[in-house]
Amino acid sequence: MDIKDLIIKKRNKEELSLDEIEYFINSYTNGEILEEQAASLLTLMYINGLSIEEMSILTNKVAETGKLQDLYKYSDSIIEYHPIGGLGDKILIVLMAICSAIKIPFVKIVDREIGFLDKLVGIAGNKLETDFDEIRDKVNKKDIVIINEPDNIAPLEKKFYMLRKNIACNDDISLIAMSLMSQKIALGMKNIVFDITYGENAYVKTFKEAKKLAQYLIKMGKELKKGVKCVISEEQAPIGKFFGNTLELKEAKEILQNVMTDDVKEYILNVGNSILSLVNETNTKDQNQKLILEVIENGTAYQKLEEFLDQNGNYDVMSAEHIVPVKSDFSGYIEEIDVSIIRKISVELNSIRYNKDDYLDMGAGLEFCKTVGDKVSKEDVLGYVHTNDMNKIDDAVKSLQEAFIISNKKVKKSSRIKEII
């Protein structure tokens, strides 16, 4: 077999067989084919697409390039919630506490998701798990488990990720699906909820692409005997009141004390129902949502978050030295809060990192007093800039004003959740 034959075959829009895909994976892993040949084949997969059968074979073979773990053997009710894009790691923090309170072991694998990692490591001094005996014990206790993804878990997926990035194929829906599922298979995950956010500035750009990705993941889940649900949401604005490390942890605590915005409540109830429905298929949506509200209202979910933070080191909720109001220059209705500007401000404030080595100001961030659909008058406070650096205030205030797109026409509030599959 020759890699050039596979390239020609895919160029002619033909389907690759199990043996051919296995040959490609083994040869690339062993360094027996050129990097440009691998890039050529991935580019043709990007252009001409992959069938579900090809994707399933490729996913399994990529997963098998490293050490396979079987987390499922510890408990058949383990859940992983995997957000794809969006601004709202607080939702993940809230859901892991809710699941633990409902006696569902919540396992989160972190690697490239430096935003979520910052909140737990930067604030809580969190110790990421790598010892699978300790993971088993925590799962048995129905605890929250945060795993630092070992290097030997699907190592070829990481090589493919970088290769796709370097050849501008990182937005291919079928290859994204393969990447996501190969990691889950390698770790032995059974129940997964993917939260796919789409928007102009998100990883997935349109509803059509988000639905296509969801359908791929669902089909692959069935093919690979995994329980998979997908929540499709639109990135119309940051969710909730805050964006930034300490601020989002503070908001997560407030949410678990039953103080939350309407968009957060809707999101938690719907995503939470998707999680619970994978574990207990006999429960109705109303029963699941009632259970979620119960563990919030009786304080057990809040207690689970506090226990998790206490177990993993002392933490200090740091506040920024300067909190500056941002006022509206116009009257009207908020049509959009431009997420690309929010990300840009946050990088400049050092409240999020663009690169892993960037300095992080744990107290910095943004606060939102208004959201899409709200009526505003001139001089109304739209939000606040939180920073420890006086030199960054003027630019951040001006940019946050620009992020709020205000229309003369009334804007109807709509759900950010567009479909659950």
C-alpha positions in Angstrom: 0.0 0.0 0.0 1.2 3.5 -0.8 0.1 6.8 0.7 -0.1 8.3 -2.8 -2.8 5.8 -3.7 -4.9 7.0 -0.7 -4.4 10.6 -1.8 -5.5 9.9 -5.3 -8.5 7.9 -4.1 -9.6 10.7 -1.8 -9.0 13.3 -4.6 -11.4 11.2 -6.7 -14.0 11.5 -3.8 -13.8 7.8 -3.1 -14.3 6.2 0.4 -11.3 4.9 2.2 -11.5 1.3 3.6 -10.6 0.2 7.2 -7.3 -1.2 6.0 -6.4 2.0 4.2 -7.2 4.3 7.1 -5.3 1.9 9.4 -2.3 2.1 7.1 -2.5 5.9 7.1 -2.7 6.1 10.9 0.1 3.6 11.5 2.4 5.1 8.9 1.9 8.7 10.1 2.4 7.6 13.8 5.6 5.8 12.9 6.9 8.6 10.8 6.9 6.5 7.6 5.1 9.1 5.5 6.0 12.7 4.8 4.3 15.5 6.7 3.2 17.1 3.4 1.6 13.8 2.4 -0.4 13.7 5.6 -1.3 17.3 5.1 -2.4 16.6 1.5 -4.7 13.7 2.6 -6.2 15.8 5.5 -6.8 18.6 3.0 -8.7 16.3 0.6 -10.7 15.0 3.6 -11.6 18.6 4.3 -12.5 19.4 0.7 -14.3 16.1 -0.2 -15.7 15.1 3.2 -15.8 11.9 5.1 -18.6 9.3 5.4 -19.8 8.3 8.9 -18.1 5.0 8.4 -14.8 6.7 7.5 -15.1 9.1 10.5 -15.9 6.2 12.9 -12.9 4.1 11.7 -10.6 7.2 11.8 -11.8 8.1 15.3 -11.3 4.6 16.7 -7.8 4.3 15.1 -6.7 7.7 16.4 -7.9 6.8 19.9 -5.9 3.6 19.7 -2.6 5.4 19.1 -2.2 5.9 22.8 -3.0 4.2 26.1 -6.7 3.4 26.4 -8.4 4.1 29.7 -11.8 2.8 30.7 -13.5 5.3 33.0 -16.8 3.7 32.3 -15.9 0.6 34.3 -15.8 2.8 37.5 -19.4 3.9 37.0 -22.0 3.7 34.2 -23.3 7.1 35.2 -20.2 9.1 34.6 -20.9 12.3 32.7 -18.7 14.6 30.7 -20.0 18.0 29.6 -17.9 19.5 26.7 -18.5 23.1 25.7 -17.3 24.0 22.2 -16.8 27.8 22.0 -18.8 30.4 23.8 -18.2 32.7 26.7 -19.2 31.0 30.0 -17.0 28.6 31.9 -19.1 29.5 34.9 -21.8 27.2 33.4 -19.4 24.2 33.5 -18.5 25.0 37.1 -22.2 25.2 38.1 -23.1 22.0 36.3 -20.3 20.0 37.8 -21.5 21.0 41.3 -25.1 20.2 40.4 -24.2 16.7 39.1 -22.2 15.9 42.1 -25.1 17.0 44.4 -27.4 14.6 42.4 -24.9 11.8 42.9 -23.8 11.8 39.3 -19.9 11.6 39.0 -18.8 14.5 36.9 -15.5 14.0 35.0 -13.9 16.9 33.1 -10.8 16.4 31.0 -8.7 19.5 30.4 -5.9 20.2 28.0 -6.2 23.0 25.5 -9.1 24.7 27.4 -6.9 27.1 29.2 -9.8 29.4 30.2 -11.5 26.8 32.3 -8.2 25.7 33.7 -7.4 29.2 34.8 -10.5 29.4 36.9 -9.8 26.2 38.8 -6.0 26.3 38.9 -5.5 30.1 39.2 -8.1 30.6 41.8 -8.4 27.3 43.6 -4.9 26.0 43.4 -6.6 23.0 42.0 -4.7 19.7 41.7 -5.5 18.0 38.5 -5.8 14.3 38.6 -3.6 12.0 36.7 -3.6 8.9 39.0 -6.4 6.6 37.7 -6.7 4.8 41.1 -7.5 8.1 42.7 -9.9 9.0 39.9 -11.7 5.7 40.5 -12.1 6.5 44.3 -13.5 9.9 43.5 -15.9 8.5 40.9 -17.1 6.0 43.5 -17.8 8.8 45.9 -19.7 10.7 43.2 -17.2 13.5 43.4 -16.1 16.1 40.9 -13.1 14.8 39.0 -10.9 17.1 36.9 -8.4 15.2 34.8 -5.2 16.6 33.3 -5.3 14.8 30.0 -2.2 12.5 29.9 0.1 12.9 27.0 -0.4 9.2 26.1 -4.2 9.7 25.5 -4.8 9.7 21.7 -1.4 11.4 21.0 -2.1 11.4 17.3 -5.2 13.6 17.8 -2.9 16.3 19.1 -0.6 16.0 16.0 -3.7 16.1 13.7 -4.9 19.2 15.6 -1.7 21.1 15.0 -1.5 19.9 11.4 -5.1 21.0 10.7 -4.3 24.3 12.3 -1.2 24.8 10.2 -2.9 24.0 6.9 -6.1 26.1 7.7 -8.3 23.0 8.0 -9.2 23.5 11.6 -12.8 24.4 10.9 -13.7 21.2 9.1 -16.8 19.8 10.8 -16.1 16.1 10.2 -12.5 16.4 11.4 -13.6 18.4 14.5 -16.1 15.6 15.3 -13.3 13.0 14.8 -11.0 15.0 17.2 -13.6 15.3 19.9 -14.8 11.7 19.8 -11.3 10.2 19.7 -10.4 11.7 23.0 -13.6 10.5 24.6 -13.1 6.9 23.3 -9.5 6.9 24.5 -10.6 7.7 28.0 -13.5 5.3 28.0 -16.3 8.0 28.3 -19.8 6.7 27.8 -22.1 9.7 28.4 -21.2 13.0 26.8 -23.1 16.2 26.4 -21.6 18.5 23.7 -22.5 22.2 24.0 -22.0 23.7 20.5 -22.0 27.5 20.4 -22.2 29.1 17.0 -21.7 32.7 15.8 -19.5 34.9 13.7 -16.7 34.9 16.3 -17.2 31.4 17.6 -15.3 28.2 16.6 -18.4 27.1 14.6 -19.8 30.0 12.5 -23.4 29.2 11.6 -26.4 27.2 12.8 -26.1 25.0 9.7 -22.5 24.1 10.6 -23.4 23.6 14.3 -26.3 21.2 13.4 -24.1 19.3 11.0 -21.4 18.9 13.7 -24.2 17.8 16.2 -25.5 15.2 13.7 -22.0 13.8 13.1 -21.4 13.5 16.9 -24.8 11.8 17.4 -24.3 9.4 14.5 -20.8 8.6 15.6 -22.1 8.1 19.2 -24.6 5.5 18.0 -22.0 3.8 15.8 -19.5 3.7 18.8 -22.2 2.8 21.4 -21.9 6.1 23.3 -24.6 8.2 24.8 -24.4 11.5 23.1 -26.6 14.7 23.3 -25.8 18.0 21.7 -27.0 21.4 22.7 -26.8 24.0 19.9 -26.7 27.7 21.1 -26.2 31.0 19.5 -23.4 33.3 20.7 -25.5 36.5 20.8 -23.8 37.9 24.0 -21.9 36.7 27.0 -24.1 34.6 29.3 -24.9 36.0 32.8 -23.4 39.0 34.5 -19.7 38.5 34.5 -16.7 37.6 32.3 -13.3 37.0 34.0 -11.8 34.5 36.3 -12.6 35.6 39.8 -15.8 37.3 38.6 -17.1 34.1 37.0 -16.3 32.0 40.1 -18.1 34.6 42.2 -21.1 34.4 39.8 -21.0 30.5 39.9 -21.3 30.7 43.7 -24.2 33.2 43.4 -26.0 30.9 40.9 -25.7 27.9 43.3 -27.2 30.2 46.0 -30.2 30.6 43.6 -29.2 34.2 42.5 -29.0 34.1 38.7 -30.1 35.9 35.5 -32.9 34.5 33.3 -30.5 33.4 30.5 -28.3 31.4 33.0 -31.3 29.7 34.6 -32.7 28.7 31.2 -29.3 27.3 30.2 -28.7 25.4 33.3 -32.1 23.8 33.3 -31.9 22.7 29.7 -28.3 21.5 29.6 -28.8 19.9 33.0 -31.8 18.0 31.7 -29.7 16.8 28.7 -27.1 15.4 31.2 -29.6 13.8 33.5 -31.6 12.2 30.6 -28.4 10.3 29.6 -28.1 8.8 33.1 -31.8 8.1 33.8 -33.8 7.8 30.6 -37.1 7.2 32.5 -37.2 10.7 34.1 -39.2 13.4 32.3 -37.8 16.8 31.6 -39.9 18.3 34.3 -38.6 15.8 36.9 -35.0 16.5 35.9 -35.4 20.2 36.1 -37.2 20.0 39.4 -34.3 17.9 40.8 -31.8 20.6 39.5 -33.7 23.4 41.2 -34.0 21.3 44.4 -30.2 20.9 44.9 -29.7 24.6 44.2 -32.5 25.7 46.6 -31.5 23.3 49.4 -27.8 24.3 49.1 -26.3 20.9 48.4 -24.9 21.9 45.0 -23.3 25.0 46.6 -21.8 22.8 49.3 -20.3 20.5 46.7 -18.5 23.4 45.0 -17.2 24.6 48.3 -16.0 21.0 49.2 -14.3 20.8 45.8 -12.5 24.1 46.2 -11.5 23.3 49.8 -10.1 19.8 48.9 -7.9 21.3 46.2 -6.2 24.1 48.1 -7.0 27.4 49.8 -8.5 29.9 47.4 -9.0 33.6 47.6 -11.7 35.5 45.6 -9.6 38.4 44.4 -11.3 41.7 43.6 -9.9 44.3 41.2 -8.7 47.6 42.6 -10.6 49.7 40.0 -14.2 49.1 39.1 -15.3 51.7 36.5 -18.8 52.2 35.1 -19.5 52.2 31.3 -22.4 54.4 30.3 -24.5 54.4 27.1 -24.0 57.2 24.6 -27.4 56.4 23.0 -31.0 55.5 23.8 -32.7 52.5 22.3 -32.7 48.7 22.5 -29.6 46.5 22.8 -29.5 44.4 19.6 -26.2 42.6 20.2 -23.2 42.6 22.5 -20.2 42.0 20.1 -18.4 39.0 21.6 -15.3 39.6 19.5 -14.9 43.0 21.2 -15.5 41.3 24.6 -12.7 38.8 23.9 -10.4 41.6 22.7 -11.0 43.7 25.8 -10.5 40.7 28.0 -7.1 39.9 26.5 -6.0 43.5 26.9 -7.1 43.5 30.5 -5.2 40.2 31.0 -8.4 38.6 32.3 -8.0 35.9 29.7 -4.9 34.5 28.0 -4.3 34.5 24.3 -1.3 32.2 24.8 -0.6 29.8 27.6 2.4 31.9 28.8 0.5 35.2 28.9 0.3 37.0 32.3 -3.1 36.6 34.0 -4.8 39.2 36.2 -7.2 37.1 38.3 -9.3 40.1 39.5 -9.8 41.7 36.1 -12.8 41.2 33.9 -16.1 42.7 32.7 -19.5 43.1 34.3 -22.8 43.4 32.3 -25.8 45.3 33.6 -27.8 45.1 30.4 -28.3 42.3 27.8 -29.8 41.8 24.4 -33.4 43.1 24.2 -33.1 45.5 27.1 -34.2 49.1 26.7 -31.5 51.7 27.6 -31.5 55.5 27.9 -28.5 57.7 27.3 -26.2 57.6 30.4 -27.6 54.3 31.6 -24.8 52.1 33.0 -24.2 49.2 30.6 -21.6 47.5 32.7 -18.3 47.9 34.5 -14.7 47.4 33.8 -12.8 45.6 36.6 -9.0 46.1 36.4 -5.9 46.5 38.6 -4.2 48.6 35.9 -5.2 52.3 35.7 -3.5 52.6 32.3 -6.0 50.1 30.7 -9.2 51.8 31.8 -9.9 54.4 29.1 -9.4 52.0 26.2 -11.5 49.3 27.9 -14.4 51.6 28.7 -14.5 52.9 25.1 -14.3 49.4 23.7 -17.1 48.1 25.9 -19.3 51.0 24.8 -18.7 49.9 21.2 -19.5 46.3 22.0 -23.1 47.2 22.8 -24.9 47.6 19.5 -28.0 49.7 20.1 -31.0 49.9 17.7 -33.9 52.4 17.5 -36.2 49.5 17.0 -37.5 47.3 19.8 -35.5 44.0 19.9 -37.3 40.8 20.9 -35.5 38.7 23.5 -35.0 35.1 22.3 -33.5 32.0 23.7 -29.8 31.4 23.0 -30.6 27.6 22.9 -31.7 26.9 19.3 -31.9 23.1 19.4 -31.2 20.1 21.5 -30.4 16.8 19.7 
